[in-house]
Amino acid sequence: MKDLPIHLVLFAVVGLVISGLSAVFAEPEDGRALKGFPRRYLWFLGGCAVFAAVLLAAEKLLARTY
């Protein structure tokens, strides 16, 4: 569990790159891409958090431990 903060920081950095590239390639103008970047980044992190929560809930409810 001690590696969790390091993994979260690394995930945030990778998410920053993914969101940045998607913003640059999705918008034809750089100004609009930079303006929409924070929203895209928060949507990416929020979506990943919801997905992780669903996976953890499914594991807790459906997986059996022997």
Buried (B, 14 or more C-beta within 10 A) or exposed (E): EEEEEEEEEEEEEEBBEBBBEBBEEEBEEEEEBEEBBEEBBEEBBEEBEEEEEEEEEEEEEEEEEE
